[in-house]
Amino acid sequence: MFTFSQPFLSSPLKHLLTVSLFLLVPGILSAQDASPSTLLPDIDPQDIEIRGDFEVRFPGIRRQPILGFNPRPRVFQIDPDRLPFLETPEQVVTSLPVSDLERPSPPVYTFYRHPDRFRLWSTTGIGNYMAPEADVYLEVPLSEKTTAAASVNHFSSADYLDSADGQTSSFRNLHGDLNLVHYAGERSRWQLNLNGRSDRNHLPVTSIAQADPAADPLISRPDNNIGVLGAQLAYRNTRNARSYTDLKAEYSSFNAETGGVAGLAASSADVNSFKEQLLVTAVEQVWTGSRPGNTMSVSAGASYGMTELAIGSEGNWLLANLGTTFRTRIGYQLSVEAGGRAYYGSDEVKDQQVLLYPEIRLQYRLSDLITLRGVLEGVVQNQGIHGISRVNRRLFMYTSPENERGVRFSGSAEYEAMDGLKVQSTLSYGRYTRMGAFALQPGTDNLLTQVYLDGGSVIRWETSTWYDLQPERIQAYGGFYVQSVTDRNGERVAFRENIGLRLGGVYRFTDQLRVHAWSDYTGSRRVAPGRSENGYLLLGVKADVWASKDIGAYIKITNMLNQSYATWTGYDELPAQVFGGIMIKL
């Protein structure tokens, strides 16, 4: 045992050392097993390399690595005084490819411009045969969502022939309509249209053969008057660019009177009167499928006409349809639209007839310049007396309208030779079991009527081109067609030419002067067995001169070759004529 003669430490120092040992020793012992107070990595700025990969270190972790975590990353000693690597702008440019240093290509310039919108467009003038013409369009905004528009088109001529047969050869064609468009909300639109038509033509005086040769020939008075009043209401609800609902309804009233028959023994002359009331309805629903590019549609419609012919008999006809189509894209080049349509028809000849036809449309983009199209569809229609009169205003006798029906196939190719220059060619074939046509009324030489053939076919090849590279400077167009229209016996159908040609163009010399020239050729037509009408070529030119941006004048020459021709047998058209007038746009 050791003994001390003196105390090892004084009492105050002894107590202080004892307390310090009790406070420090447990902390030292516990620090060996303690974990860090945070899980954030201990980042040393010297470990950051701008162009290198940085791996963090988590000190104090002694467990097995999880999911590839490395608790002992490789750490490289670097110079603490090293400056970070920064590239100068010159060094950045030298590392780029040469193509990125070039000037980017500008966007492709297009010559197309949106046409100016006018509130008023008016062209009025008169020809040297006392032939006034007018084409006026007016648009008036009633509110932010409602717009009203009206248009009037008029062309007429006084007596321009002094023929020995008494043909006065005057006519009047007048058409006007009032259109009201209202947008209800952001997706719905209402459209109301009111229209009227008043046409008058003097028909050629003709002799009608009598059953009794001893009887005096009857002479037809040369009068033909047509009046039409109609109204259409349409509604569209659009959900997106490919999904919408369309509803349409139409009513029209048609009335025509042609010169009656007068004889020396007759006390009075009768007037042939033809009337028709037409009702048309249509509905279409289009919606998109789950796959982008797919569209489906269902549509239905009906047309019903009530007619009253000159002989006093009343009749009616009905044509209804129901169809569905599916549109899709196969790859990036082929678009397909396939479906079918069922028709139900009834007229004075066929009663309760049901027809079913396919509807197939294909479009294949062979290249950036060539597009191919194909169509296979059924053609079932009834124009009614109203529609027939629009095609031929010189009819003397109307018959009961019938439902025309057949199948049509066409294939076309479109070639874009260059920007603004396109060429399109189409070959089509139609086979009809009932087809409408015009013919001479039995016993007359020049009075026309509507007839229906038991069968026929139409083969047509047409090619057209247009040049629209600079609309503000030059535009050109041209078209050529060859066709064969025959009945079921292979005979040519009357008043259907075999060949046609149309050429024209517009050239703007300055902003104030523009010249438009055109030419139309119509080939020969068969009128009756052993009788044909010669073809004719019409040339015309028109020059517009603007004194300001709002008012100008024009001069126009038609039938420059002064040809004597008749679109319909017995009715000679206008000879060469010079027109002049003014133009207003606001």
C-alpha positions, 0 to 999 in steps of 0.5 A: 500500500502506498502512503502519501505524506501530503495530499495528492490534490487540493480539495477544490481541484479534486472536486472539479476533476471528478465532475469533468470526468463524469461528464466527458467519459460517457460522451466519449463512450457513447460517440462510438455508437452514435449515428449522425443527426441528419441524413443529408450528405456531407459535401466537400466543395473540393469534391465538386468537379464541373466536368466530372461525376460527383458521388456523395458520401454519407459518413457514419453508415456501417450497414450493407450497401442497398440497391448498389449504394457504395458507402466508400466512394472513390475520392480524388484529392484535388488542388484546393486552390484550383479554379473551376473550368468555365468555357469562354464564348469563343470556346463554345462557338468553336465546339459547334458544328458549322451548320449551326453557325449558318443563317437559318433558312427563312420560312417559305413565302406564300403568294396567297392572300386573304381576300378583302372583305366587303360590306358592299360589292356591286357591278351594274351595267348594260349592253348595246342590245338593251341588256342590263345586268346587275350583280349586287352583294350586301352584308350588314352586321346586326350585332357581334353574333348576328349578320344579315346579307342580301344579294341580287343577280339580274340579266335580261335583254329586249328584242335582239332578233327580228326573225321572220318566224316572229321570235322576239328572243327576249328574256329576263333572269332575276334571282335574289336572296336574304341570308341571316346568320346567328351564332348562339354561344361558341358552338352553335349557329343558326342560318335562315335563307329566303330566296326568290326567282323570276325568269321570263323567256319568249319561246319560238313560234311553232306549228303543232301537227294535227291529227286531222290534216284538214284542220288549221295548224295550231300556233303556240304563243311564245311565252314562258314565265317561271316564279319560285319562292323558298326558305331554308333553315339550318342549325349546326352544333360543333363540338370540335373540328371533326365532331358536329351535328347538322339539321336542315329544313327547306320549303319552296313553291314553284309556278311556271306558265307556258304559252297555250295553243291558239288556232283560227277556229279556237275562241280562246287560248289556253295557258299551260300551268305547272306547280310544285311544292317541295319539302326537304329535311336532312340531319347528320351526326358526326363524331370522333372515335377513340383512335385519333383520325377516326370519324364516324357519321350517320345521316338521313334525309327526305324530299317530298314533292307535290306537283300539279301538271298542265293537264290538271292531274296531281301527283307526288313523289318521295325520296328518303335515305339513311346512311352511315360512314366510317373514316380512318387513316392507314399510315400516313398516306392512305385515307379511307371512307367506307359506308353504305346508304339505303334509299326509299323512293316512290314516284308516278312510275315506281312505287315503294322501291328500296335501293342499297348502294355502297359509299367508298372514297379513297385518297392515297398520297403517292408522294409530296407532289402526286395524290390519287383518289377513288370514289364508288357510290350510288346516285339516287336523286330527284331534282323536281320541276324546280331543279329541272327548270334551273337547268333548262329555262326554255322548257315548254312542257314539264312531266311528272318528276321521277327518281333517277338512280344508278352507280358511279365510279371515278378515279382521279390523280392530282399533280402539283407541278410547282407552287401554284400550278396543279394538274388534275385528271379524272376518269368516271363511269356511271351506269343508270337504270333511270336517267333524265334527259331533254327531248323535243316534244312530239309533233314539234320542231323546237319545243322542249320537254323533260323525259326519262330513259329506262337506262343509260351510261355516262363515260367522261374523262376530264383534265384541268389545270390552274396557275395561281402562283401570283394572284395579285399579278396573274392567274390562269386556268384551263379544262378539257373533257371528252364524254359519251352519254348514251341510252341503253341501246347505245344511241347518243342522248340528245343535247349532250355534247361529246367534247368541251374546252374552257380556257381563261386567265386574269392579268393585273397590269397595275393595281388599277387595271385588270384584264380577264379573257376567256374562251369556251368551246362546246361540241356538236350535239344530237337533237333528234334522230338524223338531226344535230346542232353544230358546235360553237366557240365563245370568246370574251374579254373584260377590263376593270379600271379602278379610279379609287379603291371604292369605285371603278368602271368596266367594259366587256365584250361577249361572243366576239366572233359573233356566232349564231348559236343556240344552247337549246334548239329553236332559241337563238342566243345573243350575238356579239355585244358590248357591255359597260358599267360601274363597280362599287365596293365598300 
